[in-house]
Structures are given as C-alpha cells and as structure tokens.
Amino acid sequence: MTTSVAFGRQMGGRGRRAMLAGVLVGCLFAALTGCSLIGDALQRKTTPAENHKYQRITAINFREFQPDVESIAFTREGGFLGSGQWSTNAVVTIDGEDYRAILGPHVVGGEPWPDPTATRPSPVLVRYSDGTTEELP
C-alpha cells in the first residue's frame, strides 16, 4: 500500500499530464490511421457489371439534375466511399465545356458548372469506364 501511495505521489501533476498526453496521442493516431490502414480491406468491392450498372443509374440521375448535359465520360470504375455511397470520377460536357466531377447515384460534386437552362433532358452520350458507349434518350 505504501508503494502505490508513494508512486501516486511521485507521479504528481507532471506525470499525469505526460500519461494523458500519451493516451491522447495514441487515440489520435488510431483515429487518423485506422481508415487508411484497414479501409481498403473493409471497403466493399464492385464487379465490372456492378460498376456499369451504377454508372448508368448515375448518368440518368445526373441528366435529370442537369438537363443541359451533352455527354458524360466516366474516367474510372468507381467504388464505395467510407460513408457507404458509391461514386466515381467523370468528365461532364455542358454547352461545349468540360467539367471534372465526382458522381454517384446520390452524390454530385466537382467543378462548378452552369445553372441549367433547359427544362427537359436532351439525349446524352455516355462513355462508361469499361469503354462501352450509350446514348440515353
């Protein structure tokens, strides 16, 4: 009992702060590297057929959101984000200008593009990451 009391007294404020700092650094390290160290292993993988399906759904949804789009070229297969949402990189052409985008069935982001002027979607040429193309009516 005297040993633990003596140890507690020896530790004092400086020792407790050092131990707390070590615990905080360890927690911060675990939080910051946890996703990157095991994220690939835990990330849901998709097949080429699934990617094609998600890209097609994404193109249809984006055309409804941005009816002025002329073409969409998916530049990579795509995958699930840490949030569980599927997305991929694409280049969208609107009024003859190319815009880099991150698109998914429920995800839209990237370079700012112009506000839509059309009220109804027009046909859109879609180039999928697997090299196939389709024109959506």
ZINOR-V781987 format. One line per field, one symbol per residue. ss: DSSP state (H for helix, E for strand, - for the rest). Layout:
BEGIN
ss: ???
END
This chain:
BEGIN
ss: -HHHHHHHHHHHHHHHHHHHHHHHHHHHHHHHHHHHHHHHHH-----HHHHHHHHHHHHHHHHHH---EEEEEE----EE-----EEEEEEEEE--EEEEEEEE--EEEE-------------EEEE-----EEEE-
END
